[in-house]
Amino acid sequence: MSVSSNDTATDWVDPDDAPELTDEWFDKAALMIGDTVIRRGRPPLAQTGGTAKRLVSLRLDEAVIAAYRATGSGWQTRVNEALKKAVGL
């Protein structure tokens, strides 16, 4: 009987040796899907240099919504900019 020369054994790593996943670690972590970094939520106001925004319910014509959505991501920000311009801000 011959002995196989292929060594398939791997070094065992104890899962208890993994570092603890703290809230600080999660705050710094990047959420990724494949090679793409996914950002969630609104950035802190300090990063945007802006002021807090308020959530409101607003009825708009479907054509207006469709036109802005067709411009891609960030369409709600563009609606806000158009409204600010309309009222002279």
C-alpha positions as CSV (number, residue, x, y, z in Angstrom):
1,M,0.0,0.0,0.0
2,S,1.4,3.4,-1.0
3,V,1.1,6.5,1.1
4,S,-0.2,9.7,-0.5
5,S,2.3,12.5,-0.6
6,N,-0.4,15.2,-0.8
7,D,-0.8,16.9,2.5
8,T,-4.3,18.2,2.7
9,A,-4.3,19.2,6.3
10,T,-4.6,22.9,7.1
11,D,-3.6,24.7,10.2
12,W,-6.6,24.9,12.5
13,V,-7.5,28.3,13.8
14,D,-9.5,28.6,17.0
15,P,-12.6,30.7,16.3
16,D,-12.4,32.0,19.9
17,D,-9.2,33.8,18.8
18,A,-11.2,36.2,16.6
19,P,-11.2,39.8,17.8
20,E,-14.4,41.1,19.4
21,L,-16.7,43.0,17.1
22,T,-17.5,46.2,19.0
23,D,-19.8,49.1,18.1
24,E,-16.8,51.1,17.3
25,W,-15.6,48.5,14.8
26,F,-19.0,48.5,13.1
27,D,-19.1,52.3,12.9
28,K,-15.8,52.3,11.0
29,A,-16.7,49.3,8.7
30,A,-17.6,49.7,5.1
31,L,-20.7,47.9,3.9
32,M,-19.8,46.1,0.7
33,I,-21.6,44.1,-2.0
34,G,-18.9,42.4,-4.0
35,D,-16.3,45.0,-4.8
36,T,-18.8,47.9,-4.4
37,V,-18.9,50.0,-1.3
38,I,-22.6,50.6,-0.3
39,R,-23.3,53.7,1.8
40,R,-26.4,53.7,3.9
41,G,-28.2,56.6,5.5
42,R,-27.6,60.3,5.5
43,P,-24.1,61.5,6.4
44,P,-23.8,63.5,9.6
45,L,-24.5,67.2,9.2
46,A,-20.9,68.0,10.1
47,Q,-19.8,66.3,6.9
48,T,-22.3,67.9,4.6
49,G,-21.9,71.4,6.0
50,G,-25.7,71.8,5.8
51,T,-28.6,72.1,8.2
52,A,-31.1,69.5,9.3
53,K,-33.9,68.7,6.9
54,R,-37.5,67.9,7.8
55,L,-39.5,65.0,6.5
56,V,-42.7,66.2,4.9
57,S,-45.4,64.6,2.8
58,L,-45.8,66.5,-0.5
59,R,-48.2,65.7,-3.4
60,L,-46.5,66.3,-6.8
61,D,-47.7,65.4,-10.3
62,E,-46.6,62.0,-11.5
63,A,-44.8,63.6,-14.5
64,V,-42.7,65.8,-12.2
65,I,-41.7,62.8,-10.1
66,A,-40.9,60.7,-13.2
67,A,-38.8,63.5,-14.7
68,Y,-36.7,64.0,-11.6
69,R,-36.3,60.2,-11.0
70,A,-35.1,59.8,-14.6
71,T,-32.2,62.0,-13.7
72,G,-30.9,59.3,-11.4
73,S,-29.7,59.0,-7.8
74,G,-30.1,62.2,-5.8
75,W,-33.3,63.3,-7.5
76,Q,-34.9,64.4,-4.2
77,T,-31.9,66.7,-3.5
78,R,-32.4,68.2,-6.9
79,V,-36.2,68.8,-6.2
80,N,-35.1,70.5,-3.0
81,E,-32.6,72.7,-4.9
82,A,-35.3,73.7,-7.4
83,L,-37.8,74.6,-4.6
84,K,-35.1,76.7,-2.9
85,K,-34.4,78.5,-6.1
86,A,-38.2,79.1,-6.7
87,V,-38.6,80.8,-3.3
88,G,-35.4,82.8,-3.6
89,L,-33.1,80.9,-1.2
